[in-house]
Amino acid sequence: MQSQDEKATFAGGCFWCMVSPFDEQPGIKEVISGYTGGHTENPTYEEVCSDTTGHYEAVQITFDPTIYPYEKLLGLFWQQIDPTDAGGQFNDRGLSYRTAIFYHNEQQKEQAEASKEKLIASGRFQKPIVTEILPASAFYRAEEKHQHYYKKNAFHYNLYKEGSGRAPFLRENWKKTKSDEQLRKELTEIQYEVTRNNATEPPFRNEFWNHVEEGIYVDIISGEPLFSSKDKYDAGCGWPSFTKSLRKSEIEEKLDMTHGMRRIEVRSKTSDSHLGHVFDDGPGPYYNRYCINSAALRFVPKSKLEEEGYGEYMSLFESK
């Protein structure tokens, strides 16, 4: 029996920054930036920002709950915001930048309230959690220039996310961090040298260069999903190679001028781990070759995805 898609609506401050975290998750069909919760019809961006319409900047997500449950969406939402700020988000101040969860049915309301209580009970924040839980109302699609802004204007988006204070706050309050001492104990010598000191392991003498089992490859430190066996291929270079990443929002690319070469380094955003490099000589349609150190990865086989909390990625391996 096929599942019916559902809607989820979240306000988390500037809607530019609320698209990419959800956009590439399994089971997410569409993410739209728009305006909701106000008292006028079809407001413009300028009107909403003037705080005269009562609208929130928000994203509306169409998702398959059998692949990516609403509870997981809620968990991901909290990790994008400062839930203690009643006056906006970071440098963006005003009514339109407030945070809220807009529920579409009673089940969503109950799950949203439970997730808020869980966050309060966790003691992660010393200030009160002020994010509201409200019934969904009319949602108005924002102007086209605001849709998927992180893709259309990647350079400005990254500057904005850092400069607004959002990215530093998320790193400090939500990212899984471990001390250098702890990493030295948990990682092997080559894993530590690769991830923390940008080392490169020997070609053809590493764990995954010719690995063919179905599953996903996650960050050895943070556990964040990075690559899939569906996108792995033999590039003949002696390191695991992939045509694309599972989630662009988890990958950071930087210019690398070391060793007298001009290359693009690939890092994992959550753990700030060195992963490898990306080249433009891969097969179509992406033409990327993500050349990654095995030591930066941990493999989760298809048979253990559910058990290890990556159940949403099972859909990658189901027959169409």
N, C-alpha and C positions, 0 to 999 in steps of 0.2 A: 504494500500500500504506500503510495507516494505521499510525502509530507507536504503540507501547505506552507508556503512561505509566510513569514510574519514581519512586522515592522517594529523597530526599536528607535526611539528618539531621545537624543542626549544633547544637553547644552553644557559646553565645557570651556566657555570663553571664546576666543577667536576661532571661528569654524575652520579656518585654514589648517589649524593644527590638530583638528579632531577627525580628519579623514584618513590619513595614512595609517594610523594604528589598526583601523578596522578593514581597510581597503583590500588587503591581500590575504586575509584569513580564509581558510576553507569554509565553504557554506555561505559566505557573504556574497550576495548577488549584486548589490548596488549600495553606494553611499552618496547621499546628496546633501549639499550644504544649503541651508535655508533659514527661514525665520518662523518662529512659533511662539504661542503664549501671549500674543498682543491683542489689541482691540481695533486694529484697522486691517483692511483687506489689501493684499498685494503690495506690501510696503517695499520701498527701495532700500538699498544699503545705507544711503545717506540718512534717510528717515529713521531707520532703526538705530543707527549710531548717534542720532540726536537725542535719544532717550525720550521721545515723545509718543511712541507707538506701543510701548510696553512689551515689545517682542524680545526674545532671546535669539542670539545667533546659535544655531543648532545644526546637528546632522541627523538625517533620517536614514536608517539602515534597513535594507531588505535582506532577510537571512533565512536559511533553512535550519530550523531548530533541531532537526535530527542529526545534523552535522556539527553545528556550532550553537549550543544551547544558550538561552537568554542569560543564565547564571554566569556563563563565561564572558558574555558581552558586558555584563555589569562589572565583573572583576577587571576587565580591560579598561572600562570607562574610568573607574576610580583611579587607575594608575596613570591617567593623563592629566589630572587636575590637582589643584589645592582645594580640598573640600572644606577648609576652614575659613575661606575668604568670601564674605557676604557682599563685598563691593565690586566684584569683578574678578579678573584673573591676572595676576602678575602685573605688568605695566599697563594692561588694558582695564580701564576703570569705567564704571557705569552700569546701568541696568541691563543693557544688551549683552554684557559679558558675564552675567551671573551664571552659576551652575545649577543644573536641574536634571532630573530623570523624569521623562514624560511617559507614563504607562498607558498601554493600549487596551489592557483588559485587567481583570481582577487578579489573575495569576501573576502577571507582570508586576502589579502593585505589591503583592505579597512578597515576591522575590526581591524587589527593589528595597522594600522596608527591611527585609531580613539581611540583605547585603549591607545596608547602612548600619544596622545594629551590630553586625559582625565587625565592621570597621571600627565602630566606637569601642567595642569590647576589646579590640586588639591593642588599644593604647598606643597605636603608632603616632597619633597626633595628640598633643597636650591641649590644644584649643578645641572648642566644640565643633562638631561636624554640621555645617549649615546648608549643605546641598539639599534642595527641596525635591520632594517626590510629588508630582502633579499629574492630573489627567491630561492625556494628549488632546490637543485641539488642532485647528487648521494649521497646516504646514505649507509655507510658501517657498518655492524654489528660488534660491538666490540667482543673481545675474550670472551669466555663463563664465565671465572672467574669474569668478570665485570658485567655480567647480574644479576640484582636483588641482588646487593652486600649487600644491607641493610638487606636482609633476610639470606643470606649465612654467613655473618660475622657481626651479629648484634652488638656485643660488640665493635669491632673495628670501625664500622661505627658510632656508637654513640659518641665514643671518638673523632673520626676524625671531625664529624660535630661540636662538641663543640670547639675542639682545633684549627680548621681552622679559627674560627671566624664567620662562617656562622650562627650557631644557636643563638649566642648572638645578632648578627645584626638583625636577623629576629624577635627575641623577642622584641627588642627595637624599631624597625621601622615598623613592620607589625602586630604584635599581638594586639588584642583588650584588653587594660588594663583599669582598673578602680581603683580609689583610695579606700583605706580602708573606708574612710568617706562615699564615694558614695555607696559602697557595703552595709554598715550598714543601709543606707536609703532604698535601693532597695530590700534587702533580708529580709525574716523573721528571727527571732532569730535562729530557728533550721537550716535554710538554711545557715546562716552565720557560725554557729558553726561547721557544717559538712564540708563545703567547705574550710573554712579558718583555722579551729582549729582541724581538723581531728576527730570530734565527730562522734558518731554512734547513729542514731535514734532508737527508740524502735521497735522491731520486731512485725509484725502484727498490728502496729499502725502507719502506714505511707501511703502516698497517693497511691503508685503504686504496693504494694506487691501482690495484687490480681487483678490488672487491666488487662483487656483482649481486649480492643479496638485496632483496627489496626492503625498503625502510627509509628512514630519514636520518640525517646527520645533524647533530645539535652541538652547540657551543660547549666545549669541555668544562668551562667554568660556570657559565650562567644557566646552561640547559636550554637556552633559547633555540628554536628550530632555525636552521640555516639553509640546508640543501636537501634535495630528495634524490633517491636512486633513479627516479624517473627522468631526471635531467643530467645524470652522470654519463660520461662517455670516455672512451679510451683515446686520449689526445697524443699518446706516444711519448709523453714528457716524463713519466715516472712518478707523477703526483696525481691524486684524485682531481678530476676536472669536471666542471659542471657548466651547462649552457646558461643557467640562470639561478638566482637564489629563490628560496621559498618566500621570503619577505624582504622587499627592498628597504623597508623602514628599519630593519635590524642590521643592515649592511652600510658601512661607511667607506667611501673611497677617497683616498688622499694621494697627491702627487709624491712620488718617491724618487729622489735624485741620488740615492746612495749607490756605491760601487760603480760610479761612472756611467750609470744608466738612467734613463728617464722612463719610469714605470708608474702604474697606478696600483697603490697598495690597497688591500681589502682588510677592513677591521670589523669586528663585531661591536655594535654600539653599546649594548648592555654591559659587557665585561671589559670593553676597550681592549680586546685581544687582537693581536696580529694574527690574521688568517692565511694570507698569501697575497697574490696579485691577480688582476684581471687584464686580459688581453683581448684584442678585437679580431682574432684569427679563428674563432670557433665556428661551428656549423650554423646554418640558418635554422629558424628565422631570426634568432637573436644575435648571432655572430659573436657571442661572448665566450671566452674561455676563462672561467674562474679556476685558477690553478691554486689549490688549497693544500696546506700542510695537514697531513693526517693527525699530527699531534695536537692540533687545535680542535679536533672533532671527537665526538662520541657517537657511535652508531646505535640507533634504536630500530631493531627489526620490526617488520610489519606485524608479526605475531605478538609483540609486546607494546604496541602503541597504546592500546586501551589501558593496560596495566600500569604504564609509566606516565599516564596523564596527557598523552598526545592523541587521544581518540579521534579528534576532528580530522586528523590527517589520513585516517583509514580510507576516506573517500578518494584519495589520490590513486589507490590501488584497486578500486572496484571496477569491474568491467562495465563499460558504457553500453 
